Amino acid sequence: MTRFLVGITGGMASGKSTVVRRLADSGFHVIDADQVVAELYGPGAAGANALSKLLGPDVLDASGAVNKPKVAAAMFSQPDLRRAVEHAIHPLVHGRFRDKASQLDGVVVYEATLLVESGHATSFDLTISVEADEEKRLRWAIARGMTEGDARARLKAQGDGERRRQGVDRILHNDGSLEDFHQAIDELIDELRGRI
């Protein structure tokens, strides 16, 4: 089985979902880290158990699943807690991704906001960060329904992105027109088809 693992990352509202959607539409396998986390946060799942041990049982709802809004609010307001949660959850998420990817052949794309920060970027054949100007990202986040205060807080929590940009193989810029961005994605698709 030939498998080529591609990690896609980028800051909030940078355009990475657009990239991943076009890659999926082109027939590549796509695994979303957020979906993996959702599975791990279900009742009795490994992530729910880990967070219950770390933060106490009140982070679980009545069904035994993680109360995601409660955990997210605490993480964004307490950087030390955010690091502890990430340290507990990232290995579980990456392990689940590897399990899923091992069942697939061809190009397997993994979308993860904290791909570099989690320490797993080096396990991919190609890593790409989708980057856009911060003010554009702020406007796009607000247009998607986030309040300006929440959007600014999340951008601040994600930092300036320098570590992310330094930790990937390639940057895919989303600062021009949508047509230019789509053309860059199509060139990436052609390149990935050539890898298998």
KOLPA-740171 format. One record per residue (C-alpha): x, y, z; chain; residue number from 1; residue in one letter. Coordinates in nm, 3 decimals. Example, Ala and Ser with C-alpha at 12.3 -4.5 7.8 and 13.67 -1.06 7.14 Angstrom:
% KOLPA-740171
ATOM      c1      c2      c3 chain   n res
ATOM   1.230  -0.450   0.780     A   1   A
ATOM   1.367  -0.106   0.714     A   2   S
% end
This chain:
% KOLPA-740171
ATOM      c1      c2      c3 chain   n res
ATOM   0.000   0.000   0.000     A   1   M
ATOM   0.139   0.340  -0.099     A   2   T
ATOM   0.056   0.615   0.146     A   3   R
ATOM   0.158   0.980   0.142     A   4   F
ATOM   0.072   1.173   0.458     A   5   L
ATOM   0.002   1.546   0.428     A   6   V
ATOM  -0.045   1.766   0.734     A   7   G
ATOM  -0.242   2.088   0.682     A   8   I
ATOM  -0.233   2.355   0.950     A   9   T
ATOM  -0.283   2.728   0.986     A  10   G
ATOM  -0.427   2.985   1.220     A  11   G
ATOM  -0.796   3.043   1.280     A  12   M
ATOM  -0.987   3.155   0.970     A  13   A
ATOM  -0.679   3.133   0.748     A  14   S
ATOM  -0.847   2.928   0.475     A  15   G
ATOM  -0.729   2.579   0.568     A  16   K
ATOM  -1.084   2.441   0.553     A  17   S
ATOM  -1.108   2.563   0.193     A  18   T
ATOM  -0.783   2.383   0.111     A  19   V
ATOM  -0.895   2.062   0.278     A  20   V
ATOM  -1.240   2.070   0.114     A  21   R
ATOM  -1.083   2.101  -0.232     A  22   R
ATOM  -0.840   1.819  -0.153     A  23   L
ATOM  -1.132   1.599  -0.043     A  24   A
ATOM  -1.327   1.693  -0.359     A  25   D
ATOM  -1.023   1.577  -0.558     A  26   S
ATOM  -1.050   1.230  -0.410     A  27   G
ATOM  -0.789   1.245  -0.135     A  28   F
ATOM  -0.866   1.097   0.207     A  29   H
ATOM  -0.917   1.367   0.470     A  30   V
ATOM  -0.907   1.327   0.848     A  31   I
ATOM  -1.002   1.628   1.059     A  32   D
ATOM  -0.835   1.657   1.401     A  33   A
ATOM  -1.149   1.826   1.540     A  34   D
ATOM  -1.355   1.523   1.442     A  35   Q
ATOM  -1.100   1.292   1.604     A  36   V
ATOM  -1.118   1.501   1.923     A  37   V
ATOM  -1.498   1.478   1.916     A  38   A
ATOM  -1.469   1.097   1.905     A  39   E
ATOM  -1.219   1.099   2.193     A  40   L
ATOM  -1.444   1.326   2.400     A  41   Y
ATOM  -1.744   1.092   2.381     A  42   G
ATOM  -1.880   0.904   2.684     A  43   P
ATOM  -1.620   0.660   2.815     A  44   G
ATOM  -1.367   0.749   2.543     A  45   A
ATOM  -0.997   0.794   2.616     A  46   A
ATOM  -1.005   1.174   2.592     A  47   G
ATOM  -1.301   1.204   2.828     A  48   A
ATOM  -1.124   0.981   3.080     A  49   N
ATOM  -0.800   1.179   3.050     A  50   A
ATOM  -0.971   1.515   3.103     A  51   L
ATOM  -1.177   1.383   3.393     A  52   S
ATOM  -0.855   1.274   3.566     A  53   K
ATOM  -0.681   1.602   3.485     A  54   L
ATOM  -0.960   1.851   3.557     A  55   L
ATOM  -1.206   1.660   3.771     A  56   G
ATOM  -1.535   1.485   3.690     A  57   P
ATOM  -1.729   1.812   3.659     A  58   D
ATOM  -1.584   1.859   3.308     A  59   V
ATOM  -1.810   1.575   3.193     A  60   L
ATOM  -2.178   1.616   3.115     A  61   D
ATOM  -2.454   1.383   3.236     A  62   A
ATOM  -2.380   1.132   2.958     A  63   S
ATOM  -2.010   1.112   3.049     A  64   G
ATOM  -1.895   1.312   2.746     A  65   A
ATOM  -1.664   1.612   2.776     A  66   V
ATOM  -1.843   1.944   2.819     A  67   N
ATOM  -1.646   2.110   2.538     A  68   K
ATOM  -1.759   2.471   2.594     A  69   P
ATOM  -1.660   2.448   2.961     A  70   K
ATOM  -1.315   2.308   2.880     A  71   V
ATOM  -1.260   2.555   2.592     A  72   A
ATOM  -1.351   2.856   2.807     A  73   A
ATOM  -1.111   2.744   3.079     A  74   A
ATOM  -0.830   2.672   2.830     A  75   M
ATOM  -0.848   3.011   2.661     A  76   F
ATOM  -0.842   3.196   2.992     A  77   S
ATOM  -0.568   2.987   3.158     A  78   Q
ATOM  -0.257   2.922   2.944     A  79   P
ATOM  -0.109   2.671   3.193     A  80   D
ATOM  -0.430   2.470   3.187     A  81   L
ATOM  -0.437   2.485   2.807     A  82   R
ATOM  -0.087   2.336   2.793     A  83   R
ATOM  -0.182   2.059   3.038     A  84   A
ATOM  -0.491   1.966   2.836     A  85   V
ATOM  -0.295   1.970   2.509     A  86   E
ATOM  -0.021   1.753   2.665     A  87   H
ATOM  -0.284   1.497   2.768     A  88   A
ATOM  -0.492   1.502   2.449     A  89   I
ATOM  -0.248   1.551   2.158     A  90   H
ATOM  -0.087   1.204   2.182     A  91   P
ATOM  -0.433   1.044   2.186     A  92   L
ATOM  -0.544   1.244   1.882     A  93   V
ATOM  -0.229   1.166   1.685     A  94   H
ATOM  -0.253   0.797   1.776     A  95   G
ATOM  -0.613   0.784   1.653     A  96   R
ATOM  -0.510   0.960   1.331     A  97   F
ATOM  -0.232   0.705   1.272     A  98   R
ATOM  -0.480   0.421   1.327     A  99   D
ATOM  -0.722   0.569   1.075     A 100   K
ATOM  -0.449   0.650   0.821     A 101   A
ATOM  -0.308   0.297   0.840     A 102   S
ATOM  -0.633   0.169   0.686     A 103   Q
ATOM  -0.603   0.397   0.382     A 104   L
ATOM  -0.382   0.418   0.077     A 105   D
ATOM  -0.291   0.709  -0.148     A 106   G
ATOM  -0.280   1.065  -0.022     A 107   V
ATOM  -0.409   1.103   0.335     A 108   V
ATOM  -0.463   1.462   0.448     A 109   V
ATOM  -0.476   1.554   0.816     A 110   Y
ATOM  -0.616   1.894   0.913     A 111   E
ATOM  -0.492   2.008   1.255     A 112   A
ATOM  -0.460   2.362   1.388     A 113   T
ATOM  -0.186   2.263   1.634     A 114   L
ATOM   0.004   2.022   1.410     A 115   L
ATOM   0.343   2.182   1.476     A 116   V
ATOM   0.277   2.277   1.837     A 117   E
ATOM   0.174   1.920   1.921     A 118   S
ATOM   0.517   1.795   1.811     A 119   G
ATOM   0.384   1.563   1.541     A 120   H
ATOM   0.465   1.758   1.223     A 121   A
ATOM   0.778   1.555   1.153     A 122   T
ATOM   0.576   1.235   1.112     A 123   S
ATOM   0.425   1.360   0.783     A 124   F
ATOM   0.567   1.340   0.432     A 125   D
ATOM   0.464   1.701   0.366     A 126   L
ATOM   0.340   1.974   0.599     A 127   T
ATOM   0.171   2.293   0.483     A 128   I
ATOM   0.057   2.597   0.675     A 129   S
ATOM  -0.219   2.811   0.525     A 130   V
ATOM  -0.144   3.173   0.613     A 131   E
ATOM  -0.339   3.495   0.581     A 132   A
ATOM  -0.310   3.848   0.717     A 133   D
ATOM  -0.439   3.877   1.075     A 134   E
ATOM  -0.693   4.150   0.995     A 135   E
ATOM  -0.836   3.937   0.713     A 136   K
ATOM  -0.857   3.640   0.948     A 137   R
ATOM  -1.037   3.855   1.204     A 138   L
ATOM  -1.293   3.970   0.945     A 139   R
ATOM  -1.347   3.613   0.821     A 140   W
ATOM  -1.395   3.481   1.178     A 141   A
ATOM  -1.653   3.750   1.251     A 142   I
ATOM  -1.829   3.679   0.919     A 143   A
ATOM  -1.856   3.313   1.027     A 144   R
ATOM  -2.046   3.417   1.340     A 145   G
ATOM  -1.781   3.477   1.605     A 146   M
ATOM  -1.798   3.795   1.811     A 147   T
ATOM  -1.509   4.035   1.763     A 148   E
ATOM  -1.402   3.986   2.126     A 149   G
ATOM  -1.395   3.606   2.095     A 150   D
ATOM  -1.214   3.624   1.761     A 151   A
ATOM  -0.946   3.856   1.899     A 152   R
ATOM  -0.903   3.636   2.209     A 153   A
ATOM  -0.857   3.325   1.997     A 154   R
ATOM  -0.612   3.496   1.764     A 155   L
ATOM  -0.413   3.614   2.065     A 156   K
ATOM  -0.417   3.265   2.220     A 157   A
ATOM  -0.281   3.119   1.894     A 158   Q
ATOM   0.015   3.357   1.899     A 159   G
ATOM   0.186   3.515   1.601     A 160   D
ATOM   0.225   3.185   1.412     A 161   G
ATOM   0.602   3.209   1.376     A 162   E
ATOM   0.665   2.868   1.532     A 163   R
ATOM   0.401   2.715   1.306     A 164   R
ATOM   0.551   2.872   0.993     A 165   R
ATOM   0.902   2.761   1.088     A 166   Q
ATOM   0.782   2.406   1.157     A 167   G
ATOM   0.627   2.323   0.819     A 168   V
ATOM   0.769   2.237   0.479     A 169   D
ATOM   0.566   2.492   0.288     A 170   R
ATOM   0.347   2.800   0.324     A 171   I
ATOM   0.028   2.838   0.120     A 172   L
ATOM  -0.056   3.209   0.111     A 173   H
ATOM  -0.416   3.327   0.119     A 174   N
ATOM  -0.361   3.702   0.097     A 175   D
ATOM  -0.458   3.755  -0.265     A 176   G
ATOM  -0.780   3.695  -0.454     A 177   S
ATOM  -0.991   3.384  -0.411     A 178   L
ATOM  -0.904   3.292  -0.769     A 179   E
ATOM  -0.531   3.306  -0.688     A 180   D
ATOM  -0.586   3.094  -0.377     A 181   F
ATOM  -0.783   2.832  -0.572     A 182   H
ATOM  -0.511   2.821  -0.837     A 183   Q
ATOM  -0.246   2.759  -0.569     A 184   A
ATOM  -0.459   2.478  -0.425     A 185   I
ATOM  -0.505   2.324  -0.770     A 186   D
ATOM  -0.128   2.329  -0.821     A 187   E
ATOM  -0.090   2.149  -0.488     A 188   L
ATOM  -0.347   1.889  -0.599     A 189   I
ATOM  -0.153   1.824  -0.918     A 190   D
ATOM   0.168   1.787  -0.719     A 191   E
ATOM   0.009   1.542  -0.474     A 192   L
ATOM  -0.129   1.331  -0.757     A 193   R
ATOM   0.227   1.303  -0.882     A 194   G
ATOM   0.346   1.174  -0.543     A 195   R
ATOM   0.150   0.851  -0.572     A 196   I
% end
